[in-house]
Amino acid sequence: MEAVARAAHAGQTDKAGRPYAEHLRAVAEGVRERGGDADQIAAAWLHDAVEDGVLSGQWLRRAALSSRTKDIVRAVTKRAGEPPEAYAARILATPGALLVKEADLAHNADPARLALLDEPTRTRLAGKYARMRALLGLGRS
């Protein structure tokens, strides 16, 4: 899935202007380090693809992926206008999804990564990530 994800996000950058694939790699590695399995690692590579619109829901339905990987990707894909509580509940209800989201939050909230952002953005995102960790019952990631 790495090659698919890298191709889908080619040319994208994160909020600090870094290649987006660096985030995907960090999340996949974080899942692996936390004991995640192949389905979870595949989902980590794809965790933002549908949400960012670089791959469609139709692509995901037809992809040669396990149903568990697809379920995890769907669970961690935020929906427009969705309250954080509903998003967290879906993650918690989907086997394997919490580990992927935990790795995602850990990389997003990495102080070194946040330090590259302007103060208002850094403060806003740090609060957003802390709230999601609390909703998911995670300690500081």
Disulfide bonds with the S-S distance in Angstrom:
none
